[in-house]
Amino acid sequence: MWDPTVYRRFGNERSRPFFDLVARIGATAPRAVTDLGCGTGELTRTLAERWPRARVTGVDSSPEMIRQAGPGSVRFRVGDIADWAPGPDTDVVVTNAALQWVPGHQEMLGRWAAALPPGAWLAMQVPGNFDAPSHRLLRAVAAEFGVGHVLRESPVEDPAGYAALLAGADVDAWETTYLHLLPADGPEHPVLRWMEGTALRPVRAALDPPQWTEFRAELGGRLADAYPAGHRRVAFPFRRIFVVASI
């Protein structure tokens, strides 16, 4: 289960890659625009502002997220990204920080590209920080608690890998490491609070409440050693992988 309130922590930091991604989309007058993994919909609405004549749809697997999206000119619906297929007038597909949750998404990208109409745009961003100290520690502590099986070591490709998957299109692929300076102004480590909104979800679902409390305390202590605070800030580098393809 996704918790919209927890996910919205660090909203400015989480939204910046979305805007960096869609800025590279060259579509001028798309007919239909789909945002896959739209979350609570705030960023999806900016697509409708950019292309006011387009039919914009946001799709997310979480009913809790979609309930937060609310009414408006954008249509939001609950759906599994793995079951989605583009329509004949789908001219822009955006998926931001979602495909890492979808096993086999690499093959799915090829199917989408083949089904999109000529001139369409496919834009995706996934986190590429699975080898960062945060995720290495997460996997280590999860293994100690007997739930290491719920995590995958590296579910994404590097930019070259995604470019090869979309070799028939005009592909722009790159990576960026953002340095987030998280405020260290509370009793819990800020990287733990960040991860609680996303990466810790499978672990939380696998543990009962007392185990979860113990797990958080153990991981939080190790994160504090790996990401020490200085001047009331914690430096948290976060690598992200981007691909924009013109079909």
ABEGO torsion letter per residue (X at the ends): XBBAAAAABGAAAAAAAAAAAAAABABABBABBBBBGAEAGAAAAAAAAABAABBBBBBBABAAAAAAAEBEABBBBBBBAAABBBBAABABBBBBGAAAABBGAAAAAAAAAAABBBGBBBBBBBBAAAABAAAAAAAAAAAAAGAAAABBABABBBAAAAAAAAAABBBBBBBBBBBBBBBBABABBAAAAAAAABAAAAAAAABBAAAAAAAAAAAAAAAAAABBBBGGBBBBBBBBBBBBBBX
